[in-house]
């Protein structure tokens, strides 16, 4: 499962890339607004530093306009993916853009029926929103599991991107269900690495090593410095 950051914050993206595990980025109008930077320079920079898909969202709900926006987004960078909301106009635009070979991420998916429509429209990615369903007392992970099962049964090529993930268990379950991609805020990304037993174990090994070092004779230079 590829790990994406759901952010338009360049510092967060650079940090994720430094860890060597970040494969892509998703943005949305709320995240772009929060970044408080010029749209085109910001999205161009994200597409430049990320070696993978970067979803950039369209606005409005009129198929012709969505198609035009899709063409403009594709001019930004080769790794740009056009993000379109799951409406009838959005499906129509998805079909037209997909027929041209343009990659579309169909977003705001809240039901298996919607996910079937997106795949039939030729979507490159479907984005079910797990956390927002949990917020309204509906099982978001169940939706993800249903979509993974249906897509496997039908042999759809559309990738399942688990979105609106709020904590590490969402990510682990998304992987277990066979999601192709999981996108998450930086704080969830960061929480994946943390474990108190790792911290305690690391401290003990470090302390014991420092105590033992004077009695170990010659060490490789890099180990002497560390
Ligand atoms: O960007 C799409 C999705 O991941 C948004 O998540 O946390 O705003 O529900 P959230």
Boltz pocket constraint, residues with backbone or C-beta under 6 A from the ligand:
constraints:
  - pocket:
      binder: B
      contacts: [[A, 6], [A, 26], [A, 27], [A, 28], [A, 129], [A, 131], [A, 132], [A, 163], [A, 164], [A, 165], [A, 183]]
      max_distance: 6.0
